[in-house]
Amino acid sequence: MKIKQFFTTKDDGNIAYHVTTNTQEVDDNRKALGEKYAFNSSTMRYMEQTHGNNVHIITKDSPLLTKDCDALITNVPNTALMVMVADCIPILLHDAKKGVIAAVHAGRNSTFLKITSKTVKMMIETFGCNPEDIEATFGPSIQVCCYEVSEELAHIVKQSFGDEFVHHERYIDLQGINTKLLKELNVTNIRVEPVCTKCSHANYFSYRLDKACGRFAGIITIEK
């Protein structure tokens, strides 16, 4: 059993239907991903992401699109899970021993609602995962250097998670908060991609730079 995961770039095009009227282009881009990264894109599961904390378990009978959802979990081999982003954190989780994977959309609201914790708890309770065996990868996303919010939101972060996650009064550290949530559940194998989607000029979409931008993706699958 092998876990395969990757993050797409602008070179792979927009992979989200909800930000374009050109559905054929999205179809073509998704098909091309399967060919480029050697996985079955025709059975890839994805979400109608709503910045909440609904987590769904994917079975072989689940539809391709899960509505009102920001995290997916599965133990079905050869079934890819996708999270779409343009500044929010795409978090990919896996337990190779149990053969369980998850894709999490950790934007600001979902982070405040502790979606990462909820996903890990479901992996533990439903599939018997050991937190020490769960590995987490945070993809490219807006970093604390650029994530300026209102004074009210900065106050919420301080009250809910701690002063250390607010820098220069109004810049919040979503990566740090989600890392804290994982470590509280004894998930310590965490890799955080340091690329900031807003200021790095790297090859990723950023909503804060262009509100009409496409979406890139974090994709994970179990090969058997």
N, C-alpha and C positions, 0 to 999 in steps of 0.2 A: 504494500500500500504506500502510495506516494502523495504528498501534498504539493500542489502546484499553486503558486500565487504570484500576482504581478499587478502593477499599476500602469494604466495606459497614459499616453501623452497627447498633446495636440496633434501630433503626426498621425495618430489613429483616428482623428476626427471626433465629432460630437457623437456620443452614444446614447443620448437622452431624447426621448420623443417629446417630452413636455416643454422643451425650449425651442422647438422648431415646427414648421408646418411640412417640412420635407421628410416625411416618414421613410421614403425609399432610401434616402441617404443614410439614415440611422440603421435601417435594415442592412444595407451594404457594409457599413462600418462595423457592425456587430459580426456579420459573417466573416469579414476580413480578420477580425480579432481571433476567431476560431482557427483560421488558417495560419495566421502569424504565430500564435502561441500554442498551437496544437491541442485544442480542447474542443468539446462539442458545444458550440455556441447555440445550436438549435434547441437545446434543453436548458439553457441558462436561465436561472430564476433571478428576478429583479423586483424592485419595490416602487410603489407610489409613495415616495418619502414625504412625510408631513411634519417633520421636526418634533415628533412626539417620542414616546418610549415603548411603542408596541413592538413585541418580538414574536416572530412566527417560526414554527418548526416546519421545514419543508420535507415532504414525503415524495415518493415516486409519483403520486397522484395529484400533487399540488399544481395549481395553474402556474404559467410562466410569470405572470404579474400578481404580486400580492399587494392589495390596496391598504392604505392607511397603516404604514409599517416602516420602521427604521432599522430593523435588524432581522436577519435570517439565520437560521441554524439548520444543519442537516448532517446525517451520517450516510446519505445515499451516495454510493460511488458514481463517479463520472457525471456528477451534477454540479455545475458551476453556480456559485452565488456571486452577485454583483451589487456593489454600492456605488452610486454616482455622486460626484462632488465637483465643486468649484470654489474652494476655500475651506469648507467643512472638513473634518478629519475622516478619512476612510480607514476604519480599523478592521483588520483581518485577524481572526483568531483561529487557532487549530490545536487539537489534541491528537497527535499522530498515533498514540497508543490505542486510543478508543476509536479513531477514525471519525472524528467529529470536527466540523468546520463552521465558522460563522463570519458574516459580513455585517459591519455596523456603521451606520451613518451618525457620526458624533459631531453634530453642529452645536451651536450654543444652547438652544433650548433642550435638545436631547441630552446634552451633557448635564445641564442643570437638573434634568429628570433622571439622571443616573442610568442611562440606557446601557452603558458598558457593564455596570454591576448587574443589572437585570439579565443581560445576555449570558454572562458567566455563570450566574446562579442557575439559570435554566440549563446550561450545559452540564452543570454538576448534578442537578436534581433529576433531569430527564435521561441523561446518558451516562451518568456515573463518572463523569470526568474528574480527575484529580487536578486541583488548581495548579499544583507544581508541574504538571505535564502540559498545561496550556501555554502556548506561545502567542504573543501579540505583536502585530506589526502596524505601526501608524504610518500611513502614506503621506505624501506631500500635502500641505495644508497651510492656511494662514497662521503665522507664528505670533508670539507675544510682541515682537517688534512692530507689528502692523495692526494687531487686533484691538483697535480703539473702540470703546463702547461708552454709553452714557454713564453719568455719575451714579444713577440709580442701579444700573446693571453691575457696575463695579462694586457697589455696596453689597448687592446680593451675593456676589462671589466671595467677598470678604466674610460675610456672615455665614455663608453656607459651607465654604471650603477652607478659608483661611487667608490672611493678609498676604501670604507669600505668592499667591496666584494673581495678584494685581500689581503691575509695575507702572511707575510714573503716573499714579493716580487713576488712570482709565484704560490701561492696556492689560488685557486678561490673557492668561496662559491656559488655553484649553488642553494642550498636550499634558501639562503638569497636572491638571485636575483629573483627567482620565487615567493618567499613570497612578495617581493617588488612589483612585477608585479600584483599580486592578490590584494594587499592592495590598489594600485592605482585605482583599479576598485571597491573598497569598499567591496571586499570579505575579511572578517576578521576572519572567523571561520576556522582556519588553524591548522592542526596537523602535525607535522614533526617528523617522526621516526628518532631518533638520531643514529641508528646503521650504522656504516661505513662498506660497503661491502668488502673493501680491508683489513682493519687492525683489525677488531673486532673479527675475527675468528668465526663469526656467520655463520649460516647455509644457506648462500646465495652464488650464483655464482658471481665471480668477473673477468671481462675481464682483468683487470690490473694485477691480480695474475696469470691468466691462459688464454691465448688467444684462447685456444681450448675448453673453458668451455661451458656448456649449458646455458640456460636462465631460470630465474624464472619469475613469473608474478604477476601483479596486476589485479584483476578481480572484476567487479562490475556488479550488476544486480538489476532490480526492480521486486519484487514479488508482484503479485496481485491475 
